[in-house]
Every structure is written in structure tokens, then in C-alpha cells.
């Protein structure tokens, strides 16, 4: 099993902290977002060799990463060139209750978000690319992995075993941002799909 070292966890947390700082988040904002004191958060950001250093729990770094990811994607969306006509590149994500969950000019972001919320991707009414709906092979594997991970049938622990990673790394498997992503393999996706479908049949 691939296990993140304390150094790797801290370096990734520092990367997330840097991303949030770019959006004018203070250390206090980051601390509040995960429900810890500013001092505790500072200890999480210390390298393990430093006296007083602590390792951030997996669920807290997952939550902070999700916030940084959303801010980065929103900024990228705002940067879409106005002269291209946003409506012509728009994709809509509807959640399981058919409520509009997201509008984006990125098909990749739309498919990933739909997989996360159990939703559906629909091209906007003026979308000129609706017949060119393609992701790369790696992106398709990520979307499928995320859909089963968030489908409510396969547990996080089972997904960790399939991906052969620990609790600090499972949140990076299939991640939306390439720089942070651990790419799931076709075999891993097949295994999580098989487990999901077997559980689904047994429950029927």
C-alpha cells in the first residue's frame, strides 16, 4: 500500500495553504474552515522535524483541499474569454433531484462534478460543442472512479484497498486538479465497478 509520509502530507498541506493564500485567505480563515485553532493549524504546517509539529487528519486536509479546488476552478471559470461567447461552451450539471448544481464551460469539470453528486451533464441550449463531448481516456477513468467512490455503496476503506493507498491519499485518486491527482488505473476502476454492481444486485 502506498502510504504518504509525514513530510509529503505537510508539503501537500503547504501547497493547499499557498493556493488559499492566493485568494486572500488568512491562516485564521483556514483554521476556521477545518474547525481548529490557528496555533493547531500552524503546527500542522510545520515539517515533522520541527518541535511541536503535528500531522493533519485526513478528513481535515480533504476538506481544505476541496475548498482550495473550488476557489481555483471558480477563478478559472471567471477567466473564460468573454469574446468566445460563454453560452456557446456551457455545460450544465443537474443533481439527482434534477436541480441545477453547476454551470461551467469545462466539460471535464462538469463530468467530474456530476460523478461526485450523482448527477447528469447536459449541454447548454446554445452549446456548439454538444456533439463533441469527449474526455481523455484518463479523465474517463477518473470520472468513473469518482462516481463509484461517491455512490454510497463502496466504502472509503474499500476504495483505499482497491487503489492501494492510505487515508491521506485516497482523496487524491481521480482528483479534478491534475497536479494533485493520483491517476486510477483501468484495473482499479474495474474492481470498484465490480464491487459496486455486485452490492447493487445483492440489495435488489
C-alpha positions in Angstrom: 0.0 0.0 0.0 1.3 3.5 -0.9 1.4 5.5 2.3 2.0 9.2 2.5 4.9 10.2 4.7 4.5 12.9 7.2 6.7 15.1 5.1 4.6 14.5 2.0 1.4 15.3 3.9 2.9 18.5 5.2 4.2 19.6 1.8 0.8 19.0 0.3 -0.9 21.0 3.1 1.6 23.8 2.4 0.7 23.7 -1.3 -3.0 24.0 -0.4 -2.2 26.8 2.0 -0.4 28.6 -0.8 -3.4 28.2 -3.1 -5.8 29.6 -0.5 -3.4 32.5 0.3 -3.7 33.4 -3.4 -7.4 34.1 -2.8 -6.6 36.2 0.3 -7.4 33.6 2.8 -5.6 34.2 6.1 -4.3 31.4 8.4 -7.3 32.2 10.6 -9.7 31.6 7.7 -8.0 28.3 7.0 -8.1 27.3 10.7 -11.8 28.2 11.0 -12.6 26.3 7.8 -11.5 23.0 9.4 -12.5 23.8 13.0 -9.1 24.1 14.7 -7.2 26.9 16.4 -4.7 29.0 14.4 -2.0 27.5 16.6 -3.0 24.0 15.8 -3.1 24.8 12.1 0.3 26.3 12.3 1.6 23.1 13.9 0.0 21.1 11.0 2.1 23.2 8.6 5.4 22.6 10.4 7.7 20.0 8.9 7.9 16.8 11.1 11.4 17.5 12.3 10.2 20.7 13.9 9.4 20.7 17.6 5.6 20.8 18.1 4.8 19.6 14.6 1.5 17.7 14.2 0.1 15.7 11.3 -3.2 17.0 10.0 -6.0 14.4 10.0 -7.0 13.1 6.6 -10.6 14.4 6.7 -9.4 17.9 7.5 -6.9 18.1 4.7 -9.6 16.7 2.4 -11.9 19.5 3.4 -9.3 22.2 3.0 -8.3 20.8 -0.4 -11.9 20.8 -1.6 -12.2 24.5 -0.7 -9.0 25.4 -2.5 -10.1 23.3 -5.5 -13.4 25.1 -5.7 -11.8 28.5 -5.5 -9.3 27.7 -8.1 -12.0 26.4 -10.5 -14.2 29.4 -9.9 -11.3 31.7 -10.7 -10.6 29.7 -13.9 -14.2 29.9 -14.9 -14.2 33.7 -14.4 -11.2 33.8 -16.7 -13.0 32.3 -19.6 -12.6 34.7 -22.6 -15.7 36.8 -22.9 -15.3 37.2 -26.7 -15.8 33.4 -27.2 -19.4 33.6 -26.0 -19.8 31.7 -22.8 -23.2 30.3 -23.6 -21.8 28.5 -26.7 -19.5 26.5 -24.4 -21.8 26.0 -21.4 -22.4 22.7 -19.7 -25.0 22.2 -17.0 -24.9 19.7 -14.2 -28.2 18.6 -12.6 -28.1 16.7 -9.3 -30.0 13.6 -8.5 -33.2 15.7 -7.8 -32.8 17.4 -11.2 -31.9 20.7 -9.5 -29.2 22.8 -11.3 -26.0 22.1 -9.4 -23.3 23.8 -11.7 -22.8 25.7 -14.9 -19.4 25.5 -16.4 -17.5 26.0 -19.7 -15.3 22.9 -18.9 -16.7 19.6 -19.9 -14.1 17.9 -17.6 -15.3 19.9 -14.6 -18.9 19.2 -15.4 -18.4 15.4 -15.8 -16.3 15.2 -12.6 -18.8 17.2 -10.6 -21.7 15.1 -11.9 -19.9 12.0 -10.8 -19.4 13.4 -7.3 -23.0 14.4 -6.8 -24.7 11.6 -8.7 -25.9 14.0 -11.3 -26.2 14.4 -15.1 -24.4 16.6 -17.6 -26.5 18.4 -20.2 -25.2 20.9 -22.8 -26.4 24.4 -22.6 -29.1 25.4 -25.1 -26.6 27.3 -27.2 -23.7 24.9 -26.8 -21.9 24.5 -30.1 -19.8 21.6 -28.9 -22.6 19.3 -27.7 -21.7 16.8 -30.4 -18.0 16.8 -29.5 -18.5 15.5 -26.0 -15.2 13.7 -25.3 -12.9 13.3 -22.4 -9.4 11.8 -22.5 -9.1 8.1 -21.5 -7.5 9.1 -18.2 -10.3 11.6 -17.5 -13.0 9.0 -18.2 -11.3 6.6 -15.7 -11.3 9.4 -13.1 -14.9 10.2 -13.6 -15.9 6.6 -13.3 -13.8 6.2 -10.2 -15.3 9.2 -8.5 -18.9 8.1 -9.4 -18.4 4.8 -7.6 -16.5 6.3 -4.7 -19.4 8.7 -4.1 -22.2 6.3 -5.0 -22.9 5.4 -1.4 -22.2 1.6 -1.8 -18.5 1.2 -1.8 -16.9 2.4 1.5 -13.9 4.7 1.7 -11.9 1.9 3.3 -12.7 -0.5 0.4 -11.7 2.2 -2.1 -8.4 2.6 -0.3 -7.8 -1.2 -0.6 -8.6 -1.1 -4.3 -6.5 1.9 -5.0 -3.8 0.6 -2.7 -3.4 3.9 -0.9 -3.8 5.2 2.7 -6.4 7.6 4.2 -4.3 10.7 3.3 -4.0 9.7 -0.3 -7.5 8.4 -1.2 -8.8 11.9 -1.7 -6.2 12.4 -4.5 -7.3 9.4 -6.5 -9.1 10.8 -9.6 -8.8 14.3 -8.3 -10.0 17.1 -10.5 -6.8 19.1 -10.5 -4.1 17.2 -12.4 -1.2 18.5 -10.3 -2.7 16.8 -7.2 -4.2 13.7 -8.9 -3.3 10.1 -8.4 -4.5 8.5 -11.7 -6.7 5.5 -11.1 -5.8 2.5 -13.4 -8.3 0.7 -15.6 -7.9 -2.4 -13.4 -8.7 -0.3 -10.2 -11.8 1.2 -11.9 -12.9 -2.3 -13.0 -12.6 -3.6 -9.4 -14.5 -0.7 -7.8 -17.2 -1.1 -10.5 -17.5 -4.8 -9.9 -17.9 -4.3 -6.2 -20.5 -1.5 -6.7 -22.5 -3.6 -9.1 -22.3 -6.8 -7.0 -23.6 -4.9 -3.9 -26.3 -3.3 -6.1 -27.5 -6.7 -7.3 -27.4 -8.2 -3.8 -29.5 -5.3 -2.4 -32.2 -5.6 -5.2 
